[in-house]
Amino acid sequence: MNSKAQIVATIGPSSVDPDVFLSMLEHDMAVARLNFSWGGLDEKKSQIEMIRKIAKKFGKHVPIICDLPGPRVQEKYSHTYDREAISAITDQDKEYIKFAVEQGIEYIAVSFVGSEKDIKLCREVIKSFGGSQPIIAKIERRRAVENLDKIIAAADAVMIARGDLGNEVPLEQIPFIQDRIIKKAKVAGKPVITATQMLLSMTEHPTPTRAEVTDVANAILQGSDAVMLSEETASGKYPIQAVAMMEKIVLEAEKHLKGRVHFDILA
């Protein structure tokens, strides 16, 4: 039985092994995310080749998301972003967009979006390299929340990037901002991905916390079209178990949707 909501898994050292990736596909992983904040283009090209080879062997098309770093500033144990940056699209991002177009990557995610202008610029850059990839706007700044309606209108999909968003707004507000984003995306007919720390404890443990299970289920009940795993599958100890657990939670939550439907996000 396949879920209607899609599972996005980030590919990294823990999941680049073909056998591990195949096992994740067997547990209803639908979309692969490549985080361009880490690793070089040779590494990314190798990951793309692996994804497509194993997906073809499995008999399934697996779209890939190129997740741009944007004006990210790496600190010793964490990261922030350059608040003085004129645009969310940096010169480095433009190189990555060119690579994504050349490689036929299906989706491009823009980090630290501030307004609809960032989405429009990204679309212009994609077009300049001969591409037409749909754009996912990552909502992770207070300014993005304030400009939400225009960003949703300009983008093809949105991602609720709760990690960085939690550095911009009080943590207790995140559940309500998440609900607001999902509702607005639904009204606009745009798919929405809920992301970050969904099963974070599974980077170190084979089972999640009860709170994490509830979080994933709630994201589905709110109407998320996709839920995303980050460290859990990129660098965690239990990537297969994380996808399998996500699959179980999504399937159970969808039994309680009462006729509500998901948009096909990244088919």
Buried (B, 14 or more C-beta within 10 A) or exposed (E): EEBBBBBBBBBBEBBBEEEBBBBBBBBBBBBBBBBBBBBEBEBBEEBBEBBBEBBEEEEEEBBBBBBBBBBBEEEEEEBEBEEEBEBBBBEBBBEBBBBBBEBEBBBBBBBBBBBBBBBBBBBEBBEEBEBEBBBBBBBBBBBBBEBBEBBBEBBBBBBBBBBBBBBBBEEEBBBEBBBBBBEBBBEBEBBBBBBBBBBBBBBEBEBBEEEBBEBBBBBBBBBBBBBBBBBBBBBBEBBBBBBBBBBBBBBBBBEEBEEEEBBEBBE
